[in-house]
């Protein structure tokens, strides 16, 4: 959130939710829960790159991608305990309430 923009993320995966295929989604959620706005923006920019996703899928630890200024201990603790239930809840909301198909993307706006 800022005086100009407010952003939220809902996950709507198309495949079965497992720890091995949700590293980016869990990293994004963890960053939203543990970091301030300036650190969040730079981390999300880094995490949204395709090469980062490939590296995570190959087994690189997400902590390698933390940016300067981030609270690494808080991030790592939350990331390791986040679990998959939150992503499953997001998926259910997207499909049951928003009527999105699995994996379908949407932008929802609620301006002031």
N, C-alpha and C positions, 0 to 999 in steps of 0.2 A: 504494500500500500504506500502511496505517496499522496501529495496534494493533487497530483494529476492523474494517476493511474492506480488501479487496484486489480490484482491478478490472483486467480485461484486455478487449481488444477484438479481435474477429475480423470481418473484412469478408466479406460474402457478397452481392456485388452481383447484380442481376438483369439488368443491361444490359452491353453490351460495355465493357470497361475501357479508358478513354482518359484522358489528362491533363485534358481539359476537364470530365469528369464525376466526377473523384475528388478535387477540391480539399479537401472536408471530410474525407474518409477519410485523405488524405495529411497534412492538418493535425493530425488526431487522433494518427496514428501518430508524426509528428514530435514532437509535444508529449510523448508518452509517452517518447520516446527522449532528449529534450533538457532537460526541465524538472523542477524539484522539485515535490513534492506540492501545496504551497499555490498555486503558479503554475499548475499543471496543472488543478486544480479550477476556478479562475476562468476560465481560457481555454476549457475544455471547455463550461462553462455558456454562454459567449458563442457558441462555435462551433456549439452544438446548436440554436440558434434558427433558425427557418425564414427569417426575413428575412436572416440572415447567409448562408445557403445560396443564397438568391436573388441577393444582392449578389455573391457569389463567382462564380455562374454568369453574371452580367452583366459580369464582367471585373475586379471589384475585387481588388486584391492582398491576399493573406491576411495580410500584415504589418500591414495597417490594423487588424486585430482583435486584435493582441497586447495583452496586459494589462500594467499596470505591474509591474515586477519580473522580467518574463521576460527571458531572454538572447536578445534579438532576432537578433544576429549568428549565434549557434550555430543557432538555429531556422531562420533563412532559408537558411543554407548546407545544412543537412540536408534541408530541404523541397525545395530545388532539385535535390538529387542523389538523393532517395529512389527515384525510378523507380516503375514499375508492377509489377515482379516480386513484391514483397512482398504486394501486394493480390491478385495472381493466385494466389500460394501460399495465402493465407488462403481464397480462394474454393474452391480445389481441396480443401483440408482440410475445409471446411464441407460440401462436396458429397460427397466420397469417404469421409471418415471419419465425420462426424457425420450423413451421409445427409439433409442439408437440401436442399430445392429452391432454385434460384436466387432470391435475394431473401428467402428465409424467415428469420425471426428466431427466436432461442432464447436461453434463459438457462441457463447451465451453472454448477452450484454444486459446490464441493469444499470443504466446511467443515472446520475443525479440530475 
